[in-house]
């Protein structure tokens, strides 16, 4: 999908050289249409042999029977095994205890920050606790123009409140993934921190599309911190002039007071999956093994900027000597998968939408969290029925 579909073509010649007689055809499709296109292909029995899947899609595609389980291939493989990946990253490709994908690259969130503004606020390094984080935001606000904000947390992005919930120990979903847990003590504490940042005027109440040029605002000092992902390593280097490259740095996420640093982040990214309908599964598995080699993962990073899922690939000098990528190497040891239910993407969007009235003060936080749980319980109603039905079948 997207950029990955462009650059992976550069690796095809090497794969075909090593695998005489196997021809690999790459079809690039936009991320915006990929999910629907693959579902339609499954219904029409015209799926590709293998595909890149966003790892939050794996439960859905596995649940409908579209994907081939890979446990046997992993057990026989000399190059792919769970111990070669970060635990939280490997977990993203599991569904009901089985392996349905092999992690290809990692997407997680860290803190990008303006070193000079934090230094003027008294922080020579990034904050490590929530108390330090809020204090740093307040002190940065004092030295910024009145229209500026210490942190950017786009209101249409669900990842930030979900991450804060994970840091406080929230499961996000309760009762074996069949009900919402957003009114629970843990997520409520995270949401209080998150919503409080907006209500204090420390973050602008805007979606990402409403902001304009976020990189320009960061360079101007109108944003001092941004909780965002690895693709922005390349974007900051491209969009900020050479003279401003020393202004910014990355750091692992702060942790709730009294807990281990860094705070947990979520484990996103993409996996490589083989479709059940493929009649070329051995060849497809060879492609996965090839793309999983540390040297190929390092080369793919150089082409795409996507962070490797393989531990060994991080020893490549390009990554090992990159001080701004180092925060991601630390953070990826503390990542967790989102709930492994097919409905998660829909739930996540409801969470972001339902928190906005609380952010704007039109609704109390308990009201907003209760509304999220009602929506989630409705979305998961069929899942509860299916689980109860299976239990009934087993009891006969």
C-alpha positions as CSV (number, residue, x, y, z in Angstrom):
1,X,0.0,0.0,0.0
2,X,1.0,3.6,-0.5
3,X,4.7,4.4,-0.3
4,X,5.6,0.8,0.6
5,X,4.1,-0.3,-2.7
6,X,6.5,2.0,-4.5
7,X,9.8,1.1,-2.8
8,X,9.3,-2.7,-2.3
9,X,9.5,-3.0,-6.1
10,X,13.2,-2.2,-5.7
11,X,13.7,-5.5,-3.9
12,X,12.0,-7.7,-6.4
13,X,15.0,-8.2,-8.6
14,X,17.1,-9.6,-5.7
15,X,14.3,-12.0,-4.7
16,X,13.9,-13.3,-8.2
17,X,17.7,-13.7,-8.6
18,X,17.7,-15.9,-5.5
19,X,14.5,-17.8,-6.5
20,X,14.9,-18.8,-10.2
21,X,11.6,-19.6,-11.8
22,X,9.5,-17.5,-9.4
23,X,8.2,-14.2,-10.7
24,X,6.9,-11.7,-8.2
25,X,4.3,-9.2,-9.3
26,X,3.7,-6.2,-7.1
27,X,0.4,-4.3,-7.3
28,X,0.4,-1.0,-5.5
29,X,-2.9,0.3,-4.1
30,X,-3.7,3.4,-2.0
31,X,-4.2,2.9,1.7
32,X,-7.6,4.7,1.4
33,X,-9.0,1.9,-0.8
34,X,-6.9,-1.1,0.4
35,X,-9.2,-2.4,3.1
36,X,-12.3,-2.5,0.9
37,X,-10.4,-3.8,-2.2
38,X,-9.0,-6.8,-0.2
39,X,-12.4,-7.6,1.3
40,X,-14.0,-7.4,-2.1
41,X,-11.3,-9.7,-3.5
42,X,-11.9,-12.2,-0.8
43,X,-15.7,-12.3,-1.5
44,X,-14.9,-12.6,-5.2
45,X,-12.3,-15.3,-4.6
46,X,-9.6,-13.2,-6.3
47,X,-7.2,-12.5,-3.5
48,X,-3.5,-12.0,-4.1
49,X,-1.2,-14.7,-2.8
50,X,0.1,-12.4,-0.1
51,X,-0.4,-8.9,1.0
52,X,0.6,-6.1,3.3
53,X,-2.0,-5.7,6.0
54,X,-2.2,-3.0,8.7
55,X,-1.9,-5.2,11.8
56,X,-5.2,-3.9,13.3
57,X,-6.8,-5.5,10.2
58,X,-5.5,-9.0,11.0
59,X,-8.2,-10.0,13.5
60,X,-10.9,-9.1,11.0
61,X,-9.4,-10.9,8.0
62,X,-8.5,-13.9,10.1
63,X,-12.0,-14.1,11.7
64,X,-13.7,-14.3,8.2
65,X,-11.4,-17.0,7.1
66,X,-9.4,-15.0,4.5
67,X,-5.9,-15.7,5.9
68,X,-3.8,-18.8,6.1
69,X,-2.5,-19.6,9.5
70,X,1.3,-19.5,9.5
71,X,2.3,-21.5,12.7
72,X,3.5,-24.5,10.7
73,X,5.6,-22.3,8.4
74,X,7.1,-20.4,11.3
75,X,8.0,-23.7,13.1
76,X,9.9,-25.0,10.0
77,X,11.6,-21.7,9.2
78,X,15.2,-21.0,9.8
79,X,14.8,-17.3,9.6
80,X,11.4,-16.4,11.1
81,X,10.7,-17.0,14.7
82,X,9.0,-15.0,17.5
83,X,12.2,-14.5,19.4
84,X,13.6,-12.4,16.5
85,X,10.9,-9.8,17.0
86,X,9.9,-7.4,19.8
87,X,7.3,-9.1,21.9
88,X,4.7,-6.4,21.6
89,X,5.2,-6.3,17.8
90,X,4.9,-10.1,17.4
91,X,1.7,-10.1,19.3
92,X,0.0,-7.9,16.7
93,X,0.0,-10.7,14.2
94,X,-1.8,-13.2,16.5
95,X,-5.5,-14.0,16.5
96,X,-7.1,-16.6,18.8
97,X,-3.5,-17.8,19.6
98,X,-2.6,-18.5,16.0
99,X,-0.1,-16.7,13.8
100,X,-1.8,-15.0,10.8
101,X,1.0,-12.6,9.7
102,X,4.6,-11.8,10.1
103,X,5.5,-8.3,11.3
104,X,7.1,-6.3,8.4
105,X,7.6,-2.8,9.9
106,X,6.8,-1.0,13.2
107,X,4.7,2.1,13.7
108,X,4.6,3.4,17.3
109,X,4.5,6.9,18.9
110,X,7.1,8.8,20.7
111,X,7.5,12.5,21.7
112,X,9.0,14.9,19.2
113,X,10.0,18.1,20.9
114,X,11.7,21.5,20.4
115,X,14.9,21.2,22.4
116,X,15.4,25.0,22.7
117,X,11.8,25.7,24.0
118,X,12.0,22.9,26.6
119,X,15.5,24.2,27.7
120,X,14.1,27.7,28.2
121,X,11.3,26.1,30.3
122,X,14.0,24.4,32.5
123,X,14.0,20.9,30.8
124,X,17.4,20.0,29.3
125,X,15.9,16.5,28.5
126,X,12.4,15.5,27.7
127,X,10.0,14.9,30.6
128,X,9.8,11.3,31.9
129,X,6.6,11.5,34.0
130,X,3.2,12.8,33.5
131,X,3.8,15.4,36.2
132,X,6.9,16.6,34.5
133,X,5.1,16.6,31.2
134,X,2.3,18.8,32.3
135,X,4.7,21.1,34.1
136,X,6.9,21.4,31.0
137,X,3.8,22.2,28.9
138,X,2.7,24.9,31.4
139,X,6.2,26.5,31.4
140,X,6.5,26.4,27.7
141,X,3.1,28.1,27.4
142,X,4.4,31.0,29.4
143,X,7.2,31.7,26.9
144,X,5.1,31.2,23.8
145,X,3.0,33.7,21.9
146,X,-0.6,33.7,23.1
147,X,-1.8,31.9,19.9
148,X,0.8,29.1,20.2
149,X,0.4,25.8,22.1
150,X,2.9,23.5,23.9
151,X,1.7,20.3,22.3
152,X,-0.2,19.0,19.3
153,X,-2.7,16.2,19.9
154,X,-5.1,16.2,16.8
155,X,-8.6,15.5,18.0
156,X,-9.3,13.1,15.2
157,X,-6.5,10.7,16.1
158,X,-7.5,7.9,18.5
159,X,-4.0,6.7,19.1
160,X,-3.0,9.3,21.7
161,X,-5.9,8.7,24.2
162,X,-5.6,4.9,23.6
163,X,-1.9,5.0,24.4
164,X,-2.5,7.0,27.6
165,X,-5.1,4.4,28.6
166,X,-2.6,1.6,28.0
167,X,-0.1,3.5,30.2
168,X,-2.6,3.5,33.1
169,X,-3.2,-0.2,32.7
170,X,-6.6,0.0,30.9
171,X,-7.5,-3.1,28.8
172,X,-9.6,-0.7,26.7
173,X,-12.1,-3.6,26.2
174,X,-13.5,-5.8,29.0
175,X,-15.0,-9.3,29.3
176,X,-12.8,-11.0,26.8
177,X,-13.1,-8.2,24.3
178,X,-16.9,-8.1,24.3
179,X,-17.6,-4.8,26.1
180,X,-16.1,-1.3,26.5
181,X,-13.8,-0.5,29.5
182,X,-13.6,3.2,28.9
183,X,-15.6,4.2,32.0
184,X,-13.2,2.1,34.1
185,X,-10.9,3.7,36.6
186,X,-7.7,3.3,34.5
187,X,-9.0,4.8,31.3
188,X,-10.9,7.5,33.2
189,X,-7.6,8.7,34.8
190,X,-5.9,8.7,31.3
191,X,-8.8,10.6,29.8
192,X,-8.7,13.2,32.6
193,X,-5.1,13.9,31.8
194,X,-5.8,14.0,28.0
195,X,-8.9,16.2,28.2
196,X,-7.3,18.4,30.8
197,X,-4.5,19.3,28.4
198,X,-7.0,20.8,26.0
199,X,-9.1,22.5,28.7
200,X,-5.9,24.3,30.0
201,X,-5.3,25.6,26.5
202,X,-2.1,23.6,26.2
203,X,-3.2,21.9,23.0
204,X,-5.2,23.4,20.1
205,X,-8.6,21.9,19.6
206,X,-8.1,21.0,16.0
207,X,-8.1,17.9,13.8
208,X,-4.9,17.3,11.8
209,X,-6.5,18.6,8.6
210,X,-7.5,21.8,10.3
211,X,-4.0,22.7,11.5
212,X,-2.4,23.6,8.1
213,X,1.3,23.0,7.9
214,X,2.2,21.3,11.2
215,X,5.9,21.2,10.4
216,X,6.0,24.9,9.7
217,X,4.2,25.6,13.0
218,X,6.7,23.4,14.8
219,X,9.6,25.3,13.2
220,X,8.0,28.6,14.2
221,X,7.8,27.4,17.8
222,X,4.0,27.5,17.8
223,X,4.1,23.8,18.7
224,X,6.7,22.6,21.1
225,X,5.8,18.9,21.4
226,X,4.1,16.4,19.2
227,X,3.2,12.8,20.0
228,X,3.7,11.2,16.6
229,X,5.2,8.3,14.6
230,X,8.4,7.3,12.7
231,X,7.3,8.6,9.3
232,X,7.9,12.1,10.7
233,X,11.7,11.4,11.0
234,X,11.9,11.7,7.3
235,X,9.3,14.5,7.1
236,X,11.1,16.7,9.6
237,X,14.4,16.2,7.8
238,X,12.8,17.1,4.4
239,X,10.6,20.0,5.5
240,X,12.9,21.8,8.0
241,X,15.9,23.6,6.5
242,X,19.5,22.4,7.5
243,X,19.9,25.3,9.9
244,X,16.9,24.1,11.9
245,X,17.7,20.4,12.2
246,X,19.3,20.8,15.6
247,X,16.1,22.4,17.0
248,X,14.2,19.1,17.3
249,X,14.7,15.8,19.0
250,X,12.7,12.7,19.9
251,X,12.2,10.9,23.2
252,X,10.3,7.9,24.5
253,X,6.9,8.7,26.0
254,X,6.6,9.9,29.6
255,X,5.0,7.4,32.0
256,X,2.3,7.9,34.7
257,X,3.9,9.0,38.0
258,X,5.2,6.0,40.0
259,X,5.4,3.7,37.0
260,X,8.3,2.4,34.9
261,X,9.7,4.7,32.2
262,X,9.1,4.8,29.3
263,X,5.4,4.8,29.3
264,X,3.9,2.2,27.0
265,X,3.0,3.0,23.4
266,X,0.9,1.1,21.0
267,X,2.3,-1.4,18.5
268,X,1.2,-0.4,15.0
269,X,2.6,-1.0,11.6
270,X,2.1,-3.7,8.9
271,X,2.4,-7.4,8.6
272,X,2.8,-9.8,5.7
273,X,0.0,-12.3,5.4
274,X,-0.8,-15.1,3.0
275,X,-4.4,-15.6,1.8
276,X,-6.1,-18.9,2.3
277,X,-7.1,-19.0,-1.4
278,X,-3.6,-18.8,-2.7
279,X,-2.3,-21.8,-4.6
280,X,1.3,-20.6,-4.4
281,X,1.7,-20.6,-0.6
282,X,5.3,-22.1,-0.6
283,X,6.4,-19.3,-2.9
284,X,4.5,-16.7,-0.9
285,X,6.2,-17.9,2.3
286,X,9.6,-17.5,0.6
287,X,8.8,-13.9,-0.1
288,X,7.9,-13.3,3.6
289,X,11.2,-15.0,4.6
290,X,13.1,-12.8,2.2
291,X,11.5,-9.5,3.4
292,X,12.1,-10.6,7.0
293,X,15.9,-10.9,6.6
294,X,17.6,-8.2,8.8
295,X,19.7,-7.0,5.9
296,X,16.6,-6.6,3.7
297,X,14.7,-5.0,6.5
298,X,17.5,-2.4,6.9
299,X,17.5,-1.8,3.2
300,X,13.7,-1.4,3.2
301,X,14.2,1.2,6.0
302,X,16.6,3.1,3.9
303,X,14.1,3.1,1.0
304,X,10.9,3.8,2.9
305,X,11.8,5.2,6.4
306,X,9.6,2.4,7.9
307,X,11.2,1.1,11.1
308,X,12.2,-2.6,11.1
309,X,10.2,-5.2,13.0
310,X,13.3,-7.5,13.3
311,X,15.5,-6.8,16.3
312,X,18.7,-7.6,14.4
313,X,18.0,-5.0,11.7
314,X,18.4,-2.3,14.3
315,X,22.1,-3.1,14.5
316,X,22.6,-1.7,11.0
317,X,24.7,1.4,11.3
318,X,22.1,3.6,9.5
319,X,19.7,3.0,12.4
320,X,22.2,2.3,15.2
321,X,23.9,5.7,14.7
322,X,20.8,7.8,14.2
323,X,20.3,9.7,17.5
324,X,16.8,10.7,16.5
325,X,15.7,7.2,15.7
326,X,17.1,6.0,19.1
327,X,13.9,6.9,20.9
328,X,12.0,4.5,18.8
329,X,14.4,1.7,19.6
330,X,13.8,2.3,23.3
331,X,10.1,2.7,22.9
332,X,9.6,-0.4,20.8
333,X,10.6,-2.5,23.9
334,X,7.5,-1.0,25.6
335,X,4.7,-1.4,23.1
336,X,1.4,-3.2,23.3
337,X,-1.1,-4.5,20.7
338,X,-4.5,-2.9,20.4
339,X,-7.4,-5.3,21.4
340,X,-7.4,-8.2,19.0
341,X,-11.0,-8.0,17.9
342,X,-12.2,-7.4,14.3
343,X,-14.2,-4.3,15.3
344,X,-11.3,-2.4,16.8
345,X,-10.9,0.1,14.0
346,X,-14.5,1.1,14.2
347,X,-14.3,1.3,18.0
348,X,-11.2,3.5,17.9
349,X,-12.9,6.1,15.7
350,X,-15.9,6.2,18.0
351,X,-13.5,6.8,20.9
352,X,-11.9,9.8,19.3
353,X,-15.3,11.3,18.2
354,X,-17.0,10.8,21.5
355,X,-14.1,12.5,23.5
356,X,-14.3,15.7,21.5
357,X,-17.5,17.0,23.3
358,X,-15.7,16.6,26.6
359,X,-12.6,18.3,25.2
360,X,-14.8,21.3,24.2
361,X,-16.6,21.4,27.5
362,X,-20.0,20.6,26.0
363,X,-20.2,17.3,27.9
364,X,-18.7,16.0,31.2
365,X,-16.0,13.4,31.0
366,X,-18.1,10.7,32.7
367,X,-20.9,11.4,30.2
368,X,-18.5,11.1,27.3
369,X,-16.9,7.8,28.6
370,X,-20.3,6.3,29.3
371,X,-21.3,7.2,25.7
372,X,-18.2,5.5,24.4
373,X,-19.0,2.3,26.3
374,X,-22.6,2.4,25.0
375,X,-21.4,2.6,21.4
376,X,-18.8,-0.1,22.0
377,X,-21.3,-2.4,23.6
378,X,-23.6,-2.0,20.6
379,X,-20.7,-2.6,18.1
380,X,-19.7,-5.8,20.0
381,X,-23.2,-7.1,20.4
382,X,-22.8,-9.7,17.6
383,X,-19.5,-10.8,19.1
384,X,-21.1,-11.5,22.4
385,X,-23.8,-13.5,20.7
386,X,-21.3,-15.5,18.7
387,X,-19.3,-16.3,21.8
388,X,-22.4,-17.3,23.7
389,X,-23.6,-19.4,20.8
390,X,-20.2,-21.3,20.6
391,X,-20.4,-22.0,24.3
392,X,-23.9,-23.3,23.9
393,X,-22.8,-25.6,21.0
394,X,-19.9,-26.9,23.2
395,X,-22.3,-27.6,26.0
396,X,-24.5,-29.9,23.9
